């Protein structure tokens, strides 16, 4: 499963630099699939979403930091636990109940982004 940031977020920014996939963005910030990955051009993610990797995407949240589900691997292949949750001072980085993925699926997503 992916991780989400709840609206209890205090916008401290501790999570953003910890993400190995650059999946965490400040509220209201546009994001790109190419940010922090080796992705280029038009692509379809393992979750089935299609993007131009360099094209700016609409923010997922306007008020607090957010995590792009298509880029979140729960740090599988990098760390033993999600680093955003490990450093969050208010415990607002939690499992996203809407996106349940196996460890194999998360590792496939990691390989997809980091060729």
Secondary structure as the mmCIF struct_conf table of DSSP 4:
data_model
#
loop_
_struct_conf.conf_type_id
_struct_conf.id
_struct_conf.beg_label_comp_id
_struct_conf.beg_label_asym_id
_struct_conf.beg_label_seq_id
_struct_conf.end_label_comp_id
_struct_conf.end_label_asym_id
_struct_conf.end_label_seq_id
STRN STRN1 UNK A 3 UNK A 5
TURN_TY1_P TURN_TY1_P1 UNK A 7 UNK A 8
TURN_TY1_P TURN_TY1_P2 UNK A 14 UNK A 15
HELX_RH_3T_P HELX_RH_3T_P1 UNK A 16 UNK A 18
TURN_TY1_P TURN_TY1_P3 UNK A 20 UNK A 21
STRN STRN2 UNK A 24 UNK A 25
TURN_TY1_P TURN_TY1_P4 UNK A 27 UNK A 28
STRN STRN3 UNK A 31 UNK A 31
TURN_TY1_P TURN_TY1_P5 UNK A 33 UNK A 36
BEND BEND1 UNK A 37 UNK A 37
BEND BEND2 UNK A 41 UNK A 41
STRN STRN4 UNK A 42 UNK A 44
TURN_TY1_P TURN_TY1_P6 UNK A 46 UNK A 47
BEND BEND3 UNK A 48 UNK A 48
STRN STRN5 UNK A 50 UNK A 52
TURN_TY1_P TURN_TY1_P7 UNK A 53 UNK A 54
BEND BEND4 UNK A 55 UNK A 55
STRN STRN6 UNK A 57 UNK A 57
BEND BEND5 UNK A 60 UNK A 60
BEND BEND6 UNK A 62 UNK A 64
STRN STRN7 UNK A 66 UNK A 67
HELX_RH_3T_P HELX_RH_3T_P2 UNK A 69 UNK A 71
TURN_TY1_P TURN_TY1_P8 UNK A 74 UNK A 78
BEND BEND7 UNK A 80 UNK A 81
HELX_RH_AL_P HELX_RH_AL_P1 UNK A 83 UNK A 87
TURN_TY1_P TURN_TY1_P9 UNK A 89 UNK A 90
STRN STRN8 UNK A 93 UNK A 95
TURN_TY1_P TURN_TY1_P10 UNK A 97 UNK A 98
HELX_RH_AL_P HELX_RH_AL_P2 UNK A 103 UNK A 113
#
